[in-house]
C-alpha cells in the first residue's frame, strides 16, 4: 500500500493506492475533517447526513445537538422526538404538549390548547394507572401556588373507598366500599346494587333521619324495590305550618309551588283571592297566561285534547262533563250529563268550517236545543236573533224576533236576506218573510198580486160570443196589492217578474148578472195557448141560471210568462154582465202568489 499526498490551490488530498487508509496514528487535525462517511472502529459510523449509527453504545454520550430535532430510534423506527421548542413526543412525530404519549392515533380533529401540559392518546380505551400497595392510597393532587393539594381525588386501598377534597382541607364526600355516597361522611345517601339487582333505594334527607318529621326528602326506588317498584317521591317536611311546601326555581325565581294544601301554583306563591272552588291549579303572572294541551300524533283517530269534569268514582262519572278538541275531525265538542267519551248528551259541537251543532236529550217538558235571550228590557221594535255574515263582515241573512208589546211576549218572527246591501246590521237587509204574533204568514217581497173589477162590465158574455178575457182593473186599495208591479189592469194579465220562476197558487171568482141563463159555460186560466180549466157549468134547460165561475189551480210559471182569466157562456140569453165592486152582492177578483 502506498499513501499519496497531492493537491493544488487548497484542494489537498490524502489517498491510498488500494482506496483505504487502514490506520492513522499520531495525527492532529487543526480544523474540520470532511468525508462522505467516517467510520470509527468496528461498530460506529458517521454518515454524510450527520447520522450516527452503531451496533451498541457503551458509556456516556455527551455534547450539544445544534439541529432543530433530536430523534431516538430503535429497530429503524422513531421512538422519541424532542423538538426545538422542548416538547417531547413518544410515538408522536409532532408533539403538541410538553409530553405527548401516543399509543395509537384516535384520529382527533382538535389541537390541545396552551394550558394542556401533557396528553395521552390511544385509539380505544385509554387508561392512566396509579399503583400503590394494599395498605396505601393512590392520589391525584390539584395544587396552587400556596397549597400542594388544595383538591384531590384519592383511592384508599385499605378500605376500598374513594374520597374527594376541595378548598384545601378535609374531605368533602366519599364513596365507600358498598357504593354508598356520603357527604362530609355524615349525611347518608344510600343505594347499593352491587349484586346486580334493582331492589335498593336512594334516600336524600334534609333532616337527621329519613322522615318527614325531620325534614324534606327525595326518595328514589329501584324497579324491584318492594311495593314501590321504581317510584320517585319528593316529600316536604311536616313542619306543622304553611312552610311545608315543595317549590321549583329557575333563573333565580320561584316558578312552581305545591303548597301545604296540595294546590299547584304556577308563577305564584299563593292562591290570592281565588275561589275555594278553583284553587287546585292556580296560574298567575304578568302579561298573557294560558294552558296548552298538545298531542304529537299527526295521524290516526285518537288525537283528542281533553278536559273532563266528573264526580263520584265510576268511569262514566269521571266524564260527566266534557270539553275536548278532536284533531282528527277538527272540531270542538262540549257536553254535559254524559256517560263517558262517545256519549253526547246535551252537547254542542263547533266544526272547522265555523258551523255550530246543538244536540239535546228531549224530555216530556223541555227539549230546548238552542236558547237566545235578549239583553234588553221589553221594548217595541226590539230585535233579537241570528245574523249571518260573509268573510267581509257584510250581512247576508237574518232570522230575528221583532217585539210587538212591552207588557207581554207578543212578537213577530222575521226572515231577511241580502240583495246586495253592504251593511253589517241585523235590520239592514230587506225583509222577505214574516210570521206575525197572530200566526199570519206574510211575505211582503214574494211575487204575487190581488186585483178586482172596479165597475161592472155590461153585455160582455153570452149567446156564443167570443172568449172573454176578464179585466180586473183595480190592483190597489185597502185589500188590493201588486208586488213588483207585474199585473196589467188594462189587459187583465199578470206577468211573472224577473227571478219569480216557480209554482204559483192562482184563485179567482167571476160573478155574473142574474140574466145569465143558458145551457152551459166554462172558465179557465190562460197562459199563451195553454188553458187550465177550473170551472164548467151545464144546464138541462134554457131557463137555468149561471151565477158565476169559481176556481183554484197551482201552475208552474217562468219569468216573463203572462197569465189571466178567460170564460164564455153558450146558448140562452146573451149580453151577460160581469159584476164589479159596485154590485150590491157580488164582486169579481183574481189573485196569485208564488208558493215555491
Secondary structure, DSSP 8 states (H G I E B T S, - for coil): --EEEE-SSS--EEEETTS------S---SS----SEEEETTTEEEETTS-EEES---S---S---SS-EEEEETTEEEEEE-TTS-EEES-SS--SSEEEESS---------TT--EEEE-SS---------TTSEEEEEE--SS-TTSEEEEEETTTTEEEEE-TTSS--EEE-TTS-EEETTTEEE----TTS----EEEEESSSSSSTTT--EEEEE-TTSTTTSS-EEEE----SSTT--EEEEETTEEEEEE-TTS-EEES-SS-TT--TTS-SEEE--SS-----------SSS--EEEEEE--SSSTTGGGSEEEEEETTTTEEEEESS--STT--SSEEEEETTS-EEEE----SS---S-----SS---TT-EEEEEEE-TT--EEEEEEEEE--SSS--EEEEEEE-SS----SSSSS-EEEEE-TTS-EE-TTSSEEEEE-SS-EEEEE-TT---EE----B--SSS-EEETT-EETTTTEEE--TT--EEEEEEEEEEB-TT-BSSEEEEEEEETTEEEEEEEEE-SSTT-B--EEEEEEEEEE-TT-EEEEEEEEESS---EEE--TTSSS---EEEEEE--
